[in-house]
Every structure is written in C-alpha cells, then in structure tokens.
Amino acid sequence: MLPLSAPPESICIVRLSALGDVTHAVPVLRAIQQNWPRTRVTWICASLEHKLLSAIDGVRFIVLDKKGGWKAYRNLRRELAGEKFDIMLQMQTSTRANITGACVKANIKLGWDKFRARDYHRLFMTHAIPQTRQQHQVQGHLSFARTIGLDAREPVWDFPIADEAIAFAESVLPATQRILLISPCSSHPWRNWRNERYAAVADYAVERHGMAVVLSGGPSEFEQASGEAIEAAMKNPVINLVGKDTLPQLVALLKRVDIVLCPDTGPTHLANALGTPVIGLHACTWSKRSGPYHSLHLCVDKFAEAARRYRNKEPQQLRWGTRIEMEGVMDLVEVDAVIERLDSACDALDD
C-alpha cells in the first residue's frame, strides 16, 4: 500500500510526451534517484522526448514509436516480457499512454485523480494521487513522488548539457551582450502570437536594453516561415536559428541566454528547468496550471479574459486544464504588457 515503507526494487515511469510535460516529470525521477538510489528506474517515452532525456544517467529508457500502431505495443510487450515492476507511475492520461501502461506489469499502478484523468485513465490504474482541483503541473507531477513516500516539496531538474551543445551555443551567441531568445511557435497553432508583435518586442529589446535577439524553433515550414516573418518585420538585426539547432543544442542555448519569450510550449518549460527567466504568453491556457514554474510573475496571462469572452464563465468555473484554442484569442496579449514584463526581467538581472 501507499506510501511505501521501504524503497522499491523497481519503478516504471510512463510519460511519453510532450516536451513540456516530460520536463515536468524529471523532478519525480530526481526525487527517486536522490532518496532511493538503489531503485531501478525504467522510463517509457517517445522518440523526440528521448533526445532530451537520453543524457540523464542511471535510467533505462524504452522508446515507443508513437507512429508504429499496434506493432509498437507488441514490441513493448516483448521487451518487457517476464518483467514485473513494484510500481508504475503513469503520468499521462491519453489513450496511447493508457494502452502503453496496460503493457506494463506492476504490483501498483499509480495514476492521476478523477479531476485530471481522461480517456478512461482510471480504469487502467490501481491507485491515484490525491484529488485537487487547481494545481500547477509541476506540483501535480511531484504528487506522484509524494504519494509513494518521497520528500519532494519543490522540483529539482539538474539537466545535463553535452559539451558539444555548449560549444555550439558559444559559437552562435554573442559573448558580450545580454540575449533575448524568442521561441515563437507552439505545436498548437492558436497559441501562437502574431509575428509583428514578436518583432516589436524584439526591436524594443535591442533599442532600449541593448540586447541581442535570437529566434529559435524547429525545422517545419511553418516555423521557418514564422522566423522569416519576424526577421522581415524587425528594424534591427536578429540571429535566426530556426531549424538550425538540435534539441540538445536548444537546451544549451536556453541555458546560455538571459531571457526567453514564448507561448505555452516546450521551450518555456525547458528554459524554466534550466533556471532562465521566461516571459510566458498565455490566453489559450492558464499560467497557474501550465506557466513557467519559477517565472509565473513574468507571464502575461489573459486566460481569465478569454474565459469570460469565449466561454462566458469565470476561469475558476472551467474544468482544470481547459484550453481556449480559437482564432484571435492570443490577440488579447498586448505588446505593451509584454514590454513591461521584459523591463521587469531586465531590472531583475541588474539587481
């Protein structure tokens, strides 16, 4: 029963994706490693997220091919054949994750509470973390660690950064200026801010604070077009690295720069985990749940206004985790408000 009275021999973590949520799960792993160093940990994740996690020592990673269909689950069952874990921590509630967890044999299967579960998640679990209606995702994940008996009040990430990635960051970033990194694109299109607004903030950072500005993003056509549009709209030079860095190199960039500006997307949470101040842009999602954990004071959050305008409700009346993703919602985030947060972040760097 839970909490455990003694360290288990083995734990399996199921958190396939996405980058931000996987980042939230890392402190659970660190709590296990710190408190139960002899416990064997297996983490089942997806291929992109494995590129981020693979540098972490002391963990056996199993990569699930999310595009592999039922064959991927059969391969997983074969890899785990004859193996039974003391505990499985299922920190994802999607149908794919639930099926993944069903392939894992474990004495205890710990999942989310009823307020945060979906896709019949609770049917696959034997135990649940304590119920709560409003909790940041970082603390939600840490609830898994506390439920099994670990002392995990605040998150510890301690992300390793490869020497090659550090060398890349040093080669492309200026050594004598403060740097604002803008990661403009989310995989959820309605979370994205207008390119011309990013350009206005970038020009202000250059002209008012003497900063260098870096654009970062993936290699997709949409992301590259967004980077080009921001660059074209700016009056000042910009370092456009969109599509030019790997995920490990992105980690090094986020660690090296001074401030990050982005919507609710993976780099938000990676930068936060690395200790870099983040100006998060929120209207589709609520920063109280999914904002950069240590930079919530820097977020420009218009979720409450979006809830009233598009749902005719107060944000507290909506189901925790509700997304208001529709055309125009991010226009609620104004340039002046973002500039105010940038000034505050720069002032904090001076202190």
C-alpha positions as CSV (number, residue, x, y, z in Angstrom):
1,M,0.0,0.0,0.0
2,L,1.0,3.6,-0.3
3,P,3.0,5.4,0.8
4,L,5.7,2.8,0.8
5,S,7.5,1.9,4.0
6,A,10.7,0.8,2.2
7,P,12.4,1.6,-1.2
8,P,11.0,-0.5,-4.0
9,E,13.4,-2.5,-6.2
10,S,11.9,-1.2,-9.5
11,I,9.8,1.6,-10.8
12,C,8.5,2.2,-14.3
13,I,7.6,5.7,-15.5
14,V,5.2,6.2,-18.3
15,R,5.4,9.7,-19.7
16,L,5.6,9.6,-23.5
17,S,5.3,13.3,-24.4
18,A,5.2,16.2,-24.9
19,L,8.5,18.1,-24.2
20,G,7.0,20.4,-21.5
21,D,5.2,17.5,-19.7
22,V,8.3,15.3,-19.9
23,T,10.2,18.2,-18.4
24,H,7.7,18.3,-15.5
25,A,8.2,14.6,-14.9
26,V,12.0,14.9,-14.5
27,P,11.8,16.2,-10.9
28,V,10.0,12.9,-10.0
29,L,12.9,11.0,-11.4
30,R,15.4,13.1,-9.5
31,A,13.4,12.6,-6.2
32,I,13.6,8.8,-6.8
33,Q,17.3,8.9,-7.6
34,Q,18.1,11.1,-4.5
35,N,16.0,9.2,-2.0
36,W,16.2,5.6,-3.4
37,P,19.5,5.4,-5.2
38,R,19.3,1.6,-5.5
39,T,15.9,1.5,-7.1
40,R,16.0,0.5,-10.8
41,V,14.1,3.0,-12.9
42,T,12.7,2.4,-16.4
43,W,11.1,5.3,-18.3
44,I,9.0,4.7,-21.4
45,C,9.0,7.7,-23.6
46,A,8.6,8.8,-27.3
47,S,11.4,9.3,-29.7
48,L,11.6,13.1,-29.7
49,E,11.5,13.3,-25.9
50,H,14.2,10.6,-25.7
51,K,16.6,13.0,-27.4
52,L,16.1,15.3,-24.4
53,L,16.1,12.6,-21.7
54,S,18.9,10.3,-23.0
55,A,21.6,12.4,-21.4
56,I,20.3,11.5,-17.9
57,D,22.3,8.8,-16.2
58,G,21.0,5.9,-14.2
59,V,17.8,5.3,-16.1
60,R,16.8,2.6,-18.6
61,F,14.8,4.3,-21.4
62,I,12.5,2.4,-23.7
63,V,11.4,4.4,-26.7
64,L,7.8,3.8,-28.0
65,D,7.3,4.5,-31.7
66,K,4.1,6.7,-31.5
67,K,3.5,6.2,-35.2
68,G,4.1,2.4,-35.0
69,G,0.5,1.4,-34.2
70,W,-0.2,-1.9,-32.6
71,K,3.1,-3.2,-33.7
72,A,4.8,-0.7,-31.3
73,Y,2.8,-2.1,-28.4
74,R,3.6,-5.7,-29.3
75,N,7.3,-4.8,-29.4
76,L,7.0,-3.1,-26.0
77,R,5.4,-6.2,-24.5
78,R,8.2,-8.4,-25.9
79,E,10.8,-6.1,-24.4
80,L,9.1,-6.2,-21.0
81,A,8.3,-10.0,-21.2
82,G,8.9,-11.7,-17.8
83,E,9.4,-8.4,-16.0
84,K,7.1,-7.1,-13.3
85,F,7.7,-3.7,-11.5
86,D,6.9,-2.8,-8.0
87,I,5.3,0.4,-9.1
88,M,4.3,2.0,-12.4
89,L,3.9,5.8,-12.3
90,Q,1.5,6.7,-15.2
91,M,1.9,10.4,-15.5
92,Q,0.0,10.7,-18.8
93,T,-3.7,10.2,-19.4
94,S,-4.0,9.9,-23.2
95,T,-5.4,6.8,-24.9
96,R,-1.9,6.0,-26.2
97,A,-0.4,6.3,-22.8
98,N,-3.1,4.2,-21.2
99,I,-2.5,1.4,-23.7
100,T,1.2,1.7,-23.0
101,G,0.6,1.3,-19.3
102,A,-1.5,-1.7,-20.0
103,C,1.6,-3.4,-21.5
104,V,3.4,-2.9,-18.2
105,K,3.1,-5.5,-15.4
106,A,3.3,-3.8,-12.0
107,N,2.0,-4.5,-8.5
108,I,0.9,-0.9,-8.1
109,K,-0.2,1.3,-11.0
110,L,-0.4,4.9,-9.8
111,G,-2.3,7.5,-12.0
112,W,-4.0,10.9,-11.9
113,D,-7.0,11.7,-9.7
114,K,-10.5,11.8,-11.2
115,F,-10.5,15.6,-11.7
116,R,-7.5,15.4,-14.1
117,A,-7.9,11.9,-15.6
118,R,-9.4,11.4,-19.1
119,D,-9.7,8.8,-21.8
120,Y,-10.8,6.1,-19.2
121,H,-7.4,6.6,-17.4
122,R,-8.7,5.5,-14.1
123,L,-9.8,2.1,-15.4
124,F,-6.1,1.2,-16.1
125,M,-4.9,2.3,-12.6
126,T,-4.9,0.6,-9.2
127,H,-4.2,3.9,-7.2
128,A,-4.5,7.6,-7.8
129,I,-2.7,10.7,-6.5
130,P,-4.7,12.9,-4.1
131,Q,-7.6,14.8,-5.6
132,T,-7.1,18.5,-6.1
133,R,-8.9,21.0,-8.4
134,Q,-6.2,23.6,-9.0
135,Q,-2.5,22.7,-9.0
136,H,0.4,23.6,-11.2
137,Q,1.5,20.7,-13.4
138,V,4.9,20.7,-11.8
139,Q,3.4,20.1,-8.4
140,G,0.9,17.7,-10.0
141,H,3.7,15.5,-11.2
142,L,5.5,15.8,-7.9
143,S,2.4,14.5,-6.2
144,F,3.3,11.1,-7.7
145,A,6.6,11.2,-5.8
146,R,4.9,12.3,-2.6
147,T,2.2,9.7,-2.9
148,I,4.8,6.8,-3.0
149,G,6.5,8.2,0.1
150,L,9.2,10.6,-1.1
151,D,10.0,14.0,0.3
152,A,9.6,16.1,-2.8
153,R,8.2,19.6,-2.0
154,E,9.9,21.6,-4.7
155,P,11.3,20.5,-8.1
156,V,14.9,19.6,-8.9
157,W,15.8,19.2,-12.6
158,D,19.6,19.2,-12.9
159,F,19.5,18.7,-16.7
160,P,22.9,17.6,-18.1
161,I,24.2,19.6,-21.1
162,A,26.6,17.9,-23.5
163,D,29.9,19.7,-24.1
164,E,29.2,19.6,-27.9
165,A,25.9,21.5,-27.3
166,I,27.7,24.1,-25.1
167,A,30.3,24.6,-27.8
168,F,27.5,25.2,-30.4
169,A,25.8,27.8,-28.2
170,E,29.1,29.6,-27.6
171,S,29.8,29.6,-31.3
172,V,26.5,31.3,-32.4
173,L,25.7,33.6,-29.5
174,P,27.4,36.9,-28.7
175,A,29.7,36.9,-25.7
176,T,29.3,40.5,-24.6
177,Q,25.6,41.2,-24.8
178,R,22.5,40.2,-22.9
179,I,20.4,37.9,-25.1
180,L,16.7,37.6,-25.5
181,L,15.7,34.3,-27.1
182,I,12.3,34.1,-28.8
183,S,10.8,30.7,-29.5
184,P,7.6,31.9,-31.3
185,C,5.8,28.7,-32.3
186,S,3.7,26.1,-30.4
187,S,2.5,22.9,-31.9
188,H,-1.0,24.2,-31.1
189,P,-1.5,27.0,-33.8
190,W,-4.0,29.1,-31.8
191,R,-1.4,29.5,-29.0
192,N,0.9,31.5,-31.3
193,W,1.3,35.2,-31.1
194,R,1.4,37.5,-34.1
195,N,4.8,37.7,-35.8
196,E,4.7,41.5,-36.0
197,R,4.2,41.7,-32.2
198,Y,7.2,39.5,-31.6
199,A,9.1,41.8,-33.9
200,A,8.0,44.9,-32.0
201,V,9.2,43.4,-28.7
202,A,12.4,42.3,-30.2
203,D,13.2,45.8,-31.6
204,Y,12.4,47.2,-28.2
205,A,14.8,44.8,-26.5
206,V,17.6,45.9,-28.9
207,E,16.9,49.6,-28.7
208,R,16.0,50.0,-25.1
209,H,18.1,47.3,-23.4
210,G,21.0,46.8,-25.9
211,M,20.1,43.1,-26.2
212,A,20.9,40.7,-28.9
213,V,17.8,38.8,-30.1
214,V,17.8,35.1,-31.2
215,L,15.0,33.3,-32.9
216,S,14.7,29.6,-32.2
217,G,12.4,26.8,-33.5
218,G,12.1,23.6,-35.3
219,P,12.7,22.8,-39.0
220,S,9.0,22.7,-40.1
221,E,7.9,25.0,-42.9
222,F,5.6,26.9,-40.6
223,E,8.2,27.6,-38.0
224,Q,10.8,28.7,-40.6
225,A,8.2,31.0,-42.2
226,S,7.4,32.5,-38.8
227,G,11.1,33.1,-38.2
228,E,11.5,34.8,-41.5
229,A,8.4,36.9,-41.0
230,I,9.7,38.1,-37.6
231,E,13.1,38.9,-39.1
232,A,11.5,40.8,-42.0
233,A,9.3,42.8,-39.7
234,M,12.2,43.9,-37.5
235,K,14.1,47.1,-37.9
236,N,17.2,45.7,-36.2
237,P,19.4,42.6,-36.9
238,V,18.4,39.3,-35.4
239,I,20.2,35.9,-35.1
240,N,17.8,33.5,-36.8
241,L,18.5,29.9,-35.7
242,V,15.0,28.5,-36.6
243,G,15.6,25.0,-37.9
244,K,19.3,25.2,-37.4
245,D,19.8,23.6,-33.9
246,T,19.2,20.2,-32.5
247,L,17.2,19.5,-29.3
248,P,20.4,19.1,-27.2
249,Q,21.7,22.3,-28.7
250,L,18.5,24.1,-27.8
251,V,19.0,23.1,-24.2
252,A,22.4,24.7,-24.3
253,L,21.0,27.9,-25.9
254,L,18.2,28.2,-23.3
255,K,20.8,27.8,-20.5
256,R,23.1,30.4,-22.1
257,V,20.7,33.2,-22.9
258,D,19.4,35.8,-20.3
259,I,15.6,35.8,-21.0
260,V,13.2,33.7,-23.1
261,L,10.0,34.8,-24.7
262,C,7.5,32.3,-25.9
263,P,3.9,31.0,-25.7
264,D,2.9,27.9,-23.8
265,T,5.2,25.4,-25.5
266,G,8.1,23.0,-24.7
267,P,10.9,25.6,-24.6
268,T,9.0,27.5,-21.9
269,H,9.4,24.7,-19.5
270,L,12.9,23.7,-20.6
271,A,14.1,27.2,-20.0
272,N,12.4,27.3,-16.6
273,A,14.0,24.0,-15.7
274,L,17.4,25.4,-16.6
275,G,16.9,28.5,-14.4
276,T,16.4,31.0,-17.2
277,P,13.7,33.7,-16.7
278,V,10.8,33.2,-19.1
279,I,8.2,35.6,-20.3
280,G,5.2,33.3,-21.0
281,L,2.4,34.4,-23.2
282,H,-1.0,32.9,-22.1
283,A,-4.5,33.3,-23.3
284,C,-5.4,29.8,-24.6
285,T,-4.1,28.2,-21.4
286,W,-3.8,29.4,-17.8
287,S,-0.3,30.1,-16.5
288,K,-1.5,29.0,-13.0
289,R,-1.5,25.5,-14.4
290,S,1.0,25.4,-17.2
291,G,3.1,28.5,-17.0
292,P,6.9,28.5,-16.4
293,Y,7.0,27.4,-12.8
294,H,9.7,29.8,-11.5
295,S,8.6,32.7,-13.8
296,L,4.9,33.0,-13.2
297,H,5.3,36.6,-12.2
298,L,6.7,37.3,-15.7
299,C,3.8,35.8,-17.6
300,V,1.3,37.9,-19.5
301,D,-1.8,35.9,-18.7
302,K,-5.1,36.8,-20.4
303,F,-6.8,33.4,-19.8
304,A,-9.4,34.9,-17.4
305,E,-10.4,37.5,-20.0
306,A,-10.5,34.7,-22.7
307,A,-12.8,32.6,-20.4
308,R,-15.2,35.5,-20.0
309,R,-15.2,36.4,-23.7
310,Y,-15.2,33.0,-25.3
311,R,-16.8,30.8,-22.6
312,N,-19.0,33.3,-20.8
313,K,-17.5,31.9,-17.5
314,E,-15.0,32.9,-14.8
315,P,-11.8,30.8,-15.2
316,Q,-12.5,29.0,-11.9
317,Q,-15.7,27.7,-13.3
318,L,-14.0,25.9,-16.2
319,R,-12.6,22.3,-15.9
320,W,-8.9,22.5,-14.7
321,G,-6.8,22.2,-17.8
322,T,-9.4,23.7,-20.2
323,R,-7.8,25.2,-23.4
324,I,-9.5,28.1,-25.2
325,E,-7.9,27.5,-28.5
326,M,-9.5,29.5,-31.3
327,E,-8.6,32.2,-33.8
328,G,-7.8,35.5,-32.3
329,V,-7.6,34.6,-28.6
330,M,-3.9,35.4,-28.4
331,D,-4.6,38.9,-29.6
332,L,-5.7,39.6,-26.0
333,V,-1.9,39.6,-25.2
334,E,-0.8,43.2,-25.9
335,V,2.7,44.3,-26.9
336,D,2.9,46.9,-24.1
337,A,2.2,44.3,-21.4
338,V,5.0,42.1,-22.8
339,I,7.4,45.0,-22.9
340,E,6.5,45.8,-19.2
341,R,7.5,42.2,-18.3
342,L,10.7,42.5,-20.3
343,D,11.6,45.7,-18.4
344,S,11.0,43.9,-15.1
345,A,13.1,40.9,-16.2
346,C,15.9,43.1,-17.2
347,D,15.7,45.1,-14.0
348,A,16.0,41.8,-12.0
349,L,19.1,40.9,-13.9
350,D,20.6,44.2,-12.8
351,D,19.9,43.6,-9.1
